Amino acid sequence: MPTQQVTPVSEILAKIQSRQAKIGIIGLGYVGLPLGLLFSEEKFQVLGFDIDANKVNALNSGNSYISATSDYTRLKEVDAVIIAVPTPLNEYHEPDLSYITATGNAIAPNLQANHLVVLESTTYPGTTEEVLLPILEKGNKFGLRAARDGVSNGKVFFLTFSPEREDPGNTSVARKDIPKVVGGLDAQASELAGAMYNAIFRRVVRVSTPAAAEMTKLLENIYRCVNIALVNELKQLSMRMGIDIWEVIDAAATKPFGFHPFYPGPGLGGHCIPVDPFYLSWKAKEFDFRTKFIELAGEINVGMPYHVIASVANALNQKKKALNGSKILMLGMAYKKDIDDLRESPALTIIELLQKEGADVCYNDPYFPTVGRGRKYDLQMKSTPLTNLGQYDCALIVTDHSDYDYKKIVDESQLVVDTRNATKGIKSPKIVRC
Ligand SMILES: NC(=O)c1ccc[n+]([C@@H]2O[C@H](COP(=O)([O-])OP(=O)(O)OC[C@H]3O[C@@H](n4cnc5c(N)ncnc54)[C@H](O)[C@@H]3O)[C@@H](O)[C@H]2O)c1
């Protein structure tokens, strides 16, 4: 078995602190690429790894400071390996860890002594220790073990989980101002990861284990998911009672303590909130535990696009029209305003449901000139210009992009169904808020 030189942890730490350490990032997507850019802005050398040859070629042929490769043997060149690969759900709504295991299997034969390995992909508590660690320990060539209990004899690597907490499209908080949570397998792993992230984040928050860090991310997302479900339910009750839920939320939000506003909408979207909670409910079953809040919130949030369809049908009914055969212009495809992100967007479900009912659906979204094929849909649609709005039986606001002139939209349309309170402040009998 080849032997490796013993390097004290203090030396690795010094290498990180002096920006001499080279950072490897696996998975150059929404999370990995900006992270690599942050490190390179702080004068670290960054080598990106991705199985998508187009991404690798694009990065290498552009003017990026990050070089990229699909060749995992080049892990030899780096000191730290950050993993940011997808963690979706499979068709049964169960965690699909295949990207993590594939990445682990690709890293293992190229793992070097003293490598700092950090998993950033969102996942259930236990993944780092129960899934990634055994793959790395079993598959490496040097008999390396993950450092535990502060023991470092030159035959170890350091393992940490550190969740990504980015909020796409949020320009009010700079990425470096989002504290970075770090949970190492032992104190050395936490210290090394903490030092690395301290170079690009203002604050590092250390928790005691990788599982605590994994759970932290899930708590944050479940908190959002449950609170959004709560306002979605209360919105439906308020509508029946003739109360404007948005007015109520704004009033409640003036309380200086104990209340954080969440807003209702046409359904959950994005890569995280509709997906992550189910990682925990799946894992909970291993402990004979049912996560009732997650399931109830899921039920309410998944039902929201159906609520939208019923509201459009009712609004048309008031005008003696049927959904079947009506021309509907859907405004907004993205899952939230002012971003070009379509992942899990409720707009996709809404189009599908409208078409099923026989509606003739067009869409407009300045961020999506076309929508082709995704994992669960194949729409092949083109964004329709916002002209001649009077031709549609209904304009349906699904995403409240800031670019839209809502007053003009209301003035020119026959009927406007608004799922986001985007027409706030506009008074017109043509508007139906839902
Ligand atoms: N996008 C977000 O806003 C966000 C926020 C917080 C957390 N996360 C989490 O971060 C993780 C990554 O998400 P993302 O949005 O960046 O995903 P993404 O789909 O944008 O990017 C993932 C990248 O990984 C690459 N990849 C897949 N398998 C690989 C392998 N074996 N080796 C090398 N590269 C591989 C893909 O080609 C892709 O480029 C997920 O766990 C997600 O839940 C995402």
PDBQT file of the ligand as one rigid body, heavy atoms in Angstrom, charges set to zero:
ROOT
HETATM    1  N1  LIG A 501     -30.232  26.071  -5.980  1.00  0.00    +0.000 N 
HETATM    2  C1  LIG A 501     -30.423  26.515  -4.761  1.00  0.00    +0.000 C 
HETATM    3  O1  LIG A 501     -30.917  27.606  -4.580  1.00  0.00    +0.000 OA
HETATM    4  C2  LIG A 501     -30.010  25.701  -3.552  1.00  0.00    +0.000 A 
HETATM    5  C3  LIG A 501     -30.061  26.310  -2.299  1.00  0.00    +0.000 A 
HETATM    6  C4  LIG A 501     -29.665  25.593  -1.187  1.00  0.00    +0.000 A 
HETATM    7  C5  LIG A 501     -29.236  24.284  -1.328  1.00  0.00    +0.000 A 
HETATM    8  N2  LIG A 501     -29.196  23.685  -2.553  1.00  0.00    +0.000 N 
HETATM    9  C6  LIG A 501     -28.712  22.304  -2.633  1.00  0.00    +0.000 C 
HETATM   10  O2  LIG A 501     -27.441  22.289  -3.278  1.00  0.00    +0.000 OA
HETATM   11  C7  LIG A 501     -27.288  21.084  -4.041  1.00  0.00    +0.000 C 
HETATM   12  C8  LIG A 501     -26.933  21.413  -5.476  1.00  0.00    +0.000 C 
HETATM   13  O3  LIG A 501     -28.012  22.117  -6.038  1.00  0.00    +0.000 OA
HETATM   14  P1  LIG A 501     -27.877  22.999  -7.359  1.00  0.00    +0.000 P 
HETATM   15  O4  LIG A 501     -29.104  23.832  -7.382  1.00  0.00    +0.000 OA
HETATM   16  O5  LIG A 501     -26.551  23.655  -7.444  1.00  0.00    +0.000 OA
HETATM   17  O6  LIG A 501     -27.965  21.855  -8.478  1.00  0.00    +0.000 OA
HETATM   18  P2  LIG A 501     -27.702  22.026 -10.073  1.00  0.00    +0.000 P 
HETATM   19  O7  LIG A 501     -28.526  20.987 -10.715  1.00  0.00    +0.000 OA
HETATM   20  O8  LIG A 501     -27.831  23.454 -10.460  1.00  0.00    +0.000 OA
HETATM   21  O9  LIG A 501     -26.154  21.664 -10.238  1.00  0.00    +0.000 OA
HETATM   22  C9  LIG A 501     -25.612  20.426  -9.911  1.00  0.00    +0.000 C 
HETATM   23  C10 LIG A 501     -24.402  20.173 -10.797  1.00  0.00    +0.000 C 
HETATM   24  O10 LIG A 501     -23.824  18.929 -10.390  1.00  0.00    +0.000 OA
HETATM   25  C11 LIG A 501     -23.370  18.251 -11.556  1.00  0.00    +0.000 C 
HETATM   26  N3  LIG A 501     -23.191  16.842 -11.225  1.00  0.00    +0.000 N 
HETATM   27  C12 LIG A 501     -24.126  15.888 -11.026  1.00  0.00    +0.000 A 
HETATM   28  N4  LIG A 501     -23.540  14.707 -10.718  1.00  0.00    +0.000 NA
HETATM   29  C13 LIG A 501     -22.196  14.939 -10.706  1.00  0.00    +0.000 A 
HETATM   30  C14 LIG A 501     -21.064  14.115 -10.457  1.00  0.00    +0.000 A 
HETATM   31  N5  LIG A 501     -21.179  12.823 -10.145  1.00  0.00    +0.000 N 
HETATM   32  N6  LIG A 501     -19.846  14.685 -10.559  1.00  0.00    +0.000 NA
HETATM   33  C15 LIG A 501     -19.702  15.997 -10.881  1.00  0.00    +0.000 A 
HETATM   34  N7  LIG A 501     -20.740  16.811 -11.118  1.00  0.00    +0.000 NA
HETATM   35  C16 LIG A 501     -21.962  16.287 -11.034  1.00  0.00    +0.000 A 
HETATM   36  C17 LIG A 501     -24.444  18.542 -12.570  1.00  0.00    +0.000 C 
HETATM   37  O11 LIG A 501     -23.967  18.331 -13.889  1.00  0.00    +0.000 OA
HETATM   38  C18 LIG A 501     -24.733  20.022 -12.279  1.00  0.00    +0.000 C 
HETATM   39  O12 LIG A 501     -23.897  20.871 -13.027  1.00  0.00    +0.000 OA
HETATM   40  C19 LIG A 501     -28.602  20.323  -3.877  1.00  0.00    +0.000 C 
HETATM   41  O13 LIG A 501     -28.487  19.395  -2.834  1.00  0.00    +0.000 OA
HETATM   42  C20 LIG A 501     -29.579  21.403  -3.474  1.00  0.00    +0.000 C 
HETATM   43  O14 LIG A 501     -30.634  20.865  -2.690  1.00  0.00    +0.000 OA
HETATM   44  C21 LIG A 501     -29.572  24.387  -3.667  1.00  0.00    +0.000 A 
ENDROOT
TORSDOF 0
